[in-house]
Amino acid sequence: MRCVKLLFVAPLALLSACNAGRGPEPGVGFDPSQANYIRAPGRGVIAGQAFLRDGSGQSNVRYAAGETVRLIPATTYAQTRIKNFYGSVKFLPAASIPKVEPDTQYASLTRTTTTESNGRFTFENVAPGRYYLTTQLIWKPKDAPTPEGGAMYEEVTLTGKENGPVKVVLSGN
């Protein structure tokens, strides 16, 4: 019985060590003046959908129903944080998501919305600028030892000259 516990606990400890070592806190401080454009009046609209294909096949899609989507100004701090968090990909598996709180000023200079049942979301009155959109979709399959899904992001730039919504897909690709 003791060996069985070690076989179960050891991989979890390794995963925790990986998460702690890959924390997304950047080595740069947050400068609120770089993010103030998120509070400026704007006419831009970002419309999107968040979903993932689950491991059972290409046609089985899970929608990010009721998940929070964050609109984050692409400040130096945010760029470094996203790079440290995701590396060179736009998806991070659930088991690899670090548990690190962001700078409180950084968090206060973001906007959030909640996805609909089909994973659709909209941000209205968005000022011109470069932004990151982030969300997560995590589920635990029946009888599975670990959760599936993860965190994902996409980058979008609004110029102020758009004639309609800027469409974004958050799918980890």
N, C-alpha and C positions, 0 to 999 in steps of 0.2 A: 504494500500500500504506500509506503514511504517513497519508493521509486516512481510510482505513478504520479504522486504529488509533485515530485521534482521534474518529471517530464512535462507536466502542465505549467508549473510556475516558472521554470527556467526560460522558456520562450517569451513569456510575458515580461519578465525582467529585462530581457534583451530588447524587446520592443520599446519598453519604457526608456531604456538607455538611449536608443536611437532617437526617440522623440525629444529627449532632453538635450541631446547633442545637436539637433537640427532646429533649434529654436529660431523663430523668425525675427527676433529683435535685432534691428540694424545697429551698426556702430555710429550712426549719425543721429543727432537730436532732431526733434520735430520742430519745424518752423511754421507756425500758424499762418503767417503772411503768405506762404506758398499755397495754402488751401482755401483762402478766403473767397475765391471765385465761386465756390459751391453755394455761397449765400447770396450771390448776385442774382438779380432778376434775369430770367432767360426765357426764350420761346422754344427751346429744344425739347424734343420728346425722344426718350429711349424706350423701345418696346422690345420685349424678348420672351424667351422661353427657356426654362432650365429642366434638363432631364439627363438620365444616364441609361445606357443599355446594360442590363444585368448580365451576369455570367451564364445565363441559360441559353443565350443565342442572340443573334443580331436583331431579331424582330421583337424581342421582349423589352419594352421601354418602361422605365419607372420615371414618373414625373415628380418634380420637387414641389409637391402640393403642400401649401402652408409654410414653406421655408422662408427665411429672411434673406433678401438680396440686399447687398450693400453697394452704394455708389460712393466711390472713394476718389478724391482728387489725386492725380498722379504726381504728388510731391516727391522730393528727393527721399524723404523718409519712407513714403509708401512704395516707391520703386525698389528701394533696398529691402524693405520688408517682404514684398511680393517675391523678389528674386531669392532671398534667403529661405522663404517658406516653400516655394514651388520648384526652385532650381530652373531647369530649362524646359519644364513641361507645364501644362495648364491644369493638371489634375493631380491630386494627392490622395492616395488610398486612405480609407478611414483609419486603419491601424497606424498610419504614419503621421497623423495630424498632431503637431505639437500643441501643448497646452500653455500658451504664453499670452498674457494680457497686453494689449497695445497701450501706448501712451494715451492718457485720458483726453488730452486736447485733440489728438489725432482722431480718436473715436467720436468726439463731439462735432468734428468737422466732416462728417460723412452723412449721407442720407440713407434711409432704409425703406423698404416696402416688403410686403408679404405676397408670395406667389399664390395664384389661384389653383384650383384643383388640377388643372392641366399644365401647371408649371409656368403659366404666363404671368408676366409682370410689366409694369409701366412706371417710368419716372417722367413727370411732366414739369414744365417750366425750368428746364435745365440750362444753365448758363454755358456759353462756349468754354471749352477746355478739354483737357485730356483726363480720362477717368479709368479706374478699374471697377469692374463689376464682379462681386464674389458671392458665392453661396455654397451650400453643402447639401448633400442628399445621402443619408446613411440609413441602412435598414439591416435587420438581422434575420437572415433566412431561417426557417424552421429547422431545428436540429443542427444548425451550423455553429461551430465554436467561436467564430469571430464575425464582426459586422462586415457588410459589403458597402460599396459606394465610396464617397469621400467628398473632398472639397474641390472646387473648381473656380476658375476666373477667366475673364476676357477683358481686353482693353478696347476702349472706344474713344474717339475724338469728335467733338462737336465744334464746328467752325462758326455757327450762327447763320450759315447760308443754306441750311437744309430746308427742303420743301415738304418734308414729311418726317415721320418717325425714323430714327436710326434703329435698324433691327439688329438684335444681338441674340446669339444662341449660346447658352452656357451648357456645354456638354463634355467638357474636359478634353476637347480636341483642339 
